[in-house]
Amino acid sequence: MVLIKNIFNLNTVYIIAVIIALGSLLIPKGIELYNLQVQGISYVANDVEKYHNNAHPVEGEYAVTIDLSDLASNEGKVLFDDGENKIYLSEVIVHSEAEYEFFFRSRGRYSLGGASLVSGVTHTYYNGGFNSSLQAEVKASYKGETHELSPSGSSGLNYRDGDEFGFYLDFTDDIILDLKEEVMVDVTVTNLFVNLWAKKTR
């Protein structure tokens, strides 16, 4: 009877030890997964001890046509899509008859292994601080005339899967828009960047 009790006690100790060992492995991983789902790319980007960070330019120019006579129709028009990263028009706002503002939304991918985001904004960790900087250059063509556009602003990694950046579309006094007809403006974007975060190997 004493022998059976001792075996039972040993089995209990082994089971408890296994539970503790599994818990010490699974609980931190579970916490990591939870934080990743809540914070998204920014969770990876802010963990400089575990992830390398790099940003490099994307070759080429990318275009989208904005319809100023039907602003809502522009939402969702795709500027860039490589299957994992996507940039699309999220909103076009009218400020006056000659001034508009439009925003691009960038969406990337993320996991505990790392993350990627193609955007007009670079997100880098430099000199002990996190820095987001708008790099994209945008031109707009209307009726044969091309104009460089000025940026209206950009966000950090404010969304779980990416960021946002915007530009002003200003028309000069000699251009009169007739919004009763279709007003199509071709917008060309260059100097996009791919932001990469890769897990460090110990």
N, C-alpha and C positions, 0 to 999 in steps of 0.2 A: 504493500500500500504506500509505504514511504517512497519507494522507487518510482511508482506511478506519479506521485505528487511532484517529485523532483523533475521528472521528465516533462510534466505539465507546466511547471514553473519555468523550465528552460525554454520550452516552446513559446510560452508567453513572452519571455524576454526577447527571443529571436524575432517574433512577430512585431513587437514594439520597436525593436532596433531597425527592422526593415521599413516600418511605417515612417520612423524618424528620418531614415536615409532618403526614402522616396520624397518625403515632404521637403527636405532641404534642397532636393533637386528640382522638384516641380513647382513649389511655391514661388521662388524667384522668377522662374520662366513664366508662370501665370501672371505675376505682377507686371513683367515686361510686356507681355501680350496685351494686357489690359491698358497699360499706358500708351502702347502703340495705337490701339484702336481709338482711344480718346483723343490723343494729340496728333496722330498721323506723322507726316514727314518731319514736323518740327521736333518730335521726340528723338528721331534719328539724328537730325541736324545738330541738336543741342548737346548730344552725347559725344563730345570730342575725344574722350578717352577710349571709346570703343569703335569709332568710325572715322575713316579718312574722308576728307572733303576735297573735291576738285570741280572746277567749272571751266569749260572750253567752248569756243564758238561753234555754232552750227552753220555749215556752208550753205550758200544759196539765198534766194529771196522768196518770200511767200506772200501770196496776194488773196484778197477777199474784196468783194464788191458790196458797198453800203448803199442801201436804198433810202434816201432822205425823205422820200414822199410816203414811206410806210416804215416808221422807225421800229415797230414791234417785229416786223418781218426779218430783221437782222439778227435777232437773238438766236444763238446756236450755230450761226454760220462758221464753218471750220476754216481756220487759218493753217493749222499744222496738225498732222496726225501720223505717228509712226507705229501705231499699234499698241504702244505702252504709254506714250506721252501725247497730250492733246492740248491745243490752244484754240479757243473759239471766242467769237464775239458774245459778250454777256449782256451788254446794254449800250444803246445809243441815246444820248440826251440832247435836247435842243435848249440852248440858252437864249438865243435870239435868232432873227431871220438869217443872220450871216455867221453864227457861231454854234458849233456842235461839239459834243464831247463823246468819245466812245471808249469802251473798256474791253480788254481781252482777259479772259480767265484761263489760267494754265492749270492743267491737271496732270499729275505724275503717278508713279507707283511707289509703294513702300512695303517693307517687310522687316523682320528682325535681321535679315541678311544685308539690308541696305536700302537705298532709295534712289530714284532719278526723277528729274523734273526739267523739261524743256520750257523755257520762258524767255521773256524779254528782260528778265531781272536775274542778276547773279546773287546767290546766297552763299557767303563765305565766312569762315571763322578766321579772323586776322588780328594779331596782336592782343590776344586775350578777349576779343569781343566779336559778336555776331553782326555781320554787315550785309544789308540788302541794297543793291544798286541797280537802277534802271539802265540797261545797255542798248535796248532796241532802238533802231532808227526807222522812221516811218515817212513815206511820201504818199501824197494823194493826187490823183489825176482826174480832172474834170474838163470836158470839152477841149482836150488837147493840151491843157496847161497843167504842169506838175508843180506841186508845192511841198516843201519840207514842213512837217508838222512838229509842234512843240509838245513835250510831255505834260500831262496834267497830274501825274503822280503814280505811285506804285505801292504795293503792300509788301510786308514781309510774308512769312509762311503762315498767314492768318487763317487759311483753310486747311483741313486735315490732309487734303491731297494736292495743295498747291498755293498759288498766289493770284494776284490781279495787277494789271497795269493799264494806264489810259493815256490818251492823247487828245489834244484840241484840234478841231477842224474848223479853221477860220477862212471865210471867203472875203476877198477884197471888195471895195466899194464898186468896182467896175463889173463885178459878176453878180447878176441878178438871177435868183433861183425862182423858177416857176413850179411850185410844189403841187399844182393841179395836174402836172404831168409827172412822169417818172423822172426822178433825179438820181442817177446812178454815179457813184464816185468809186473809182478803183483805188484801193489802199494797198500799198506794198510795204512789207516789213522785212528789214535785214538786221543782222547782228543779234540774232537769237542765240541763246546759250543753253547748253545742257549742264545741269547741276547734278553731280554724282556724289553719293555717299556709299562707301564700301566698308564692310566690317574688317577691322584689323585682325591679323593673324598673330596669335601670341607666340 
